Structures are given as structure tokens and as C-alpha cells.
Amino acid sequence: MGAGVERVVTHGTFSIDGEDFEVDNNIWLVGDDEEVLVIDAAHDHEPIVAAVGGRRVVAIACTHGHNDHVNAAVALADAVGAPVLLHPDDAMLWQVVHGDRAVDGPLADGQRLEVAGTTLEVLHTPGHSPGGCCLWAEADGVLFSGDTLFNGGPGATGRSFSDRPTILRSIRERLLPLPPDTLVHTGHGDDTTIAAEAPGILSAG
């Protein structure tokens, strides 16, 4: 890969619709010895700062606005001096967590983020949340899927602002056309590939 990929796992509480769930989150760092892009900022900024290790952080890209993916974003941004990016359709979710501070910039479908010689394209994949996004490093065959696609199927729906037909359409139209051997780094749990998940997605109702 043009840039390396590092994973940091943090533990905390995902809260939605008046319920709390204990979860482990994957935070992904993409970069080299000089600079990194941080994908999601969950629960505790200190392990992420430690993994950054003094490198320049080009941005903190939040795949969606659920609290377990953004609750460390402001502290992380302040610690490393980087902008927080989020799709505008998830602004209402961000405001629940950080009502007194706006994000620094948007994520938009087709937008390209550059880090350490690697380009990541933003794919807007609503369904788990309205502003859910994936980041695709085409040249490296890697997708960062947030909570859109997991090892075992689509992200959860049935909660506020989520919709199962929408997430299935997003995956079928935006992710399944990617090369089958594309490595998928998920927001929770283990890696997978597009090929491994395609049969289940195509047969899902």
C-alpha cells in the first residue's frame, strides 16, 4: 500500500434512542512516518494521540455521526491540531454529542482525501445513518467501511435515522461493484472482503 494502515481499538458506550451499548470501536490511521489521516475518533482520544506519535494529522474523517464514532473527535482535534470532517446529513447526530462546536468541514460523495501519497475517495453510503460514508483507497484495494458493511453483513438499522432498504441499496450500488478482493476495514470487529459479503447482501431482503 502506498500508505500504511494502523488500527487502534477503544472501548466505550454507544448511546441511541435512550439505550446504551458497550462496544469496541476500530479507529484507522492511514499514512507514513510524516503524516496520517485518522478515520473515526471513538471514546478516548489518548490512545489515538499515542498512535499518531507526533506525526501531522491531515484530517479526522468521521464515517458517520453516531456518538461512538465522534465522541473523542473534539479532544483529538484539539490535541493534534487537525480538522474534523463529517457528512452534513449527520449534523444532527454530531450536535447531540458536540452541540457547542461545529465540525470543521464536510465529507461529500466523490471527495478525495490525500495522505502520504495515497488517495481515498469518499463514498456516501446512507442507511446506517443518513450521512454514512466509506473511504476507498482504489490504488491499494482497501475500503474503510465505517458501520455500513461488516464481516457478516450490513450495519445495523431499525434505530433513529437508519433504514434497512437504504443501506442495502447503498452497499449494492456503491460497494459491491468494487473489486471482489477489496479488503474491508470495518468500524467494529474483523476485516472482510467485498467477495465474502456479496452473496449475503445480494440475497438479503
N, C-alpha and C positions, 0 to 999 in steps of 0.2 A: 504494500500500500504506500502511496505517496507520503501519507502521514500515518503515524502510529495511532492506535486506539488503546485507551486505558479505561478500566471500569472501576468506579467507586460504588460501594453498596452502603446505603444508610437505612436506618430503621426508624419508623415513627408511625404517626396516626394519619389515616386518610379519613376525612370527615365529609359527609354529604347527606343531605336530606334528614338531618338530625341523628344520624348514626355514625359511629366511629369504628374503624377497622385498623388493626395493626398490620403494617405492610413493610416489606423490604423493597427499596427502590434502587434501580440501576441509574447511575449518573455516568455519562460517557464523556471522555476527554479525547478530542481528536487534534493531533498536532505533532510537533517535533520538539527539539531541545530549546527552541526560542519562543514559540507561540502555540497556543491551544485555543480551541473552541470548546466550551462546556455545553453539553446537551442535558438540560434539566438541572434543577437545583433543589434537592429534596432534603427536608428535615433538619439537617445540620451542616452549616457551611464550612466548619473547621476541617473535616476530612477532605473536602474538595479543595480548600486552600492548600492543604498539605500536599495533595496530589499535583496541584498546579506547580508548586515548588518554585515560585518566583518568576515563572515564565509569563510573557504577556498574554493576557486573555483577550482575544479579539471580540468575543461576544458570549453571552449566556443565552442560548436559544432554548426556549421552553416549548416542548412539543404540544402542550395544552395547559389550560389554566387551573386544573384541579389542585387543591391545596398541597397534596403530597408531591407535586412536581414543581411548585413555585414557592413553597413556604420558606426556603432558605435563599431565595433569589436576591432579595434586597441586601441582606447581610453579606452575601457573596460578592455582589456588585460593589458594595462599599469597600470590601476588603481587597479586591483585586483591580478596581477601577475600570470595570467593563460595563457595557450597555446590556440591558435585559431586553430580549426580543420575544414577542408573542403575537399570535394571530389576533386581529382586532375582534373577531367573533367570540373570543373567550374573555373579553374585557370584564364582563360581569362576574366571572369566576375569580379573576385576579383581584377585583375590588373587594371581594369577601375577605381575602387574606391581607391585602395591602391597600386598604381604602384610602390611605393618605398619600400614596405615591403611585404615579403612573409608570407604565413601562417606558423604556427609552426609545423603542422603535418597533415597527411591525414585522411580522413574518407574512409573506404573501406567496401565493402559488406561483411557481416559476422563478422566484427569487434565488439568487446564487450567493452562497456564503463561501468565502475564500480563507483557507488557513493552511499554512505550511505547504503550499503547492498543490493542495487538494481542493476541489470544488464540490460543495454539497448543494444540491438543488432541493428547494422546499416543495414538497408535495402536499397540498391541502387535502386532508382525508377526514372530513367530518363524520360524525356518527357517535363516537365515544363522548365527544363534546363538539360543539359547533365549529370551534376553531382548531380542532386537532390537526396536527401536521406530522409528516415524516420527513426525514432528511436523507437524500440519496446521493452517495458518492459513486457515480456511474463508472468512473475510470477504475475504481477499486473494487467494484462489485459488492458494495456494502450499503445496507439500509438501516437507518436508526428509526424504529417504528413507533416509539413512544408507547401509548396504550391502544394504538389502532390494531396491531397484529401481534399475537403472542405465539409461543411454542404451544400449540394446541388449539388455536383458533382466534376469532376476533376479540377485541376488547369488550369489556362489559357494557351493557346497555340496560335500559329499564330504570335509570335514575334521571333526575332532572337534567334537561338539555341533551339527553342522549337518545339515540334511535337505532334500533337494530337494522331495519331495511337500509338506512342511510350508511351505516358502517359497512354492511356487506357490499353495497354498491361502490363505496369508496375503494374497498380492497379489490374488488373485481375489476374496476375500471382503471385504477391508478397503480396498484401493486402487483397484481398477477401478470400484467404484461411485461414486468421487469424480467431480466434473465432468470431462468429457473434456479441457477446456482447462486443467486444473490444471497449473501449472508445477512441475516436479520438480527440486529442487536435490539432487544426489547426493553421496555420501560420497567418490567418486572420479570424475574425468572430467567430461564435459559435462552440461549440463542436458538435460531431455527433457520430455515431457508424458504424461499418462495416455493420451491418444488414440494417441500414437505407439507406446506399448509394449503396448497392449491386444491387438492381433492376435497378436503373438508369444507373449504369456503364455497366451492362450486356446488356442493350438494346441500349446503345449509339453506334453511327456509327462513 
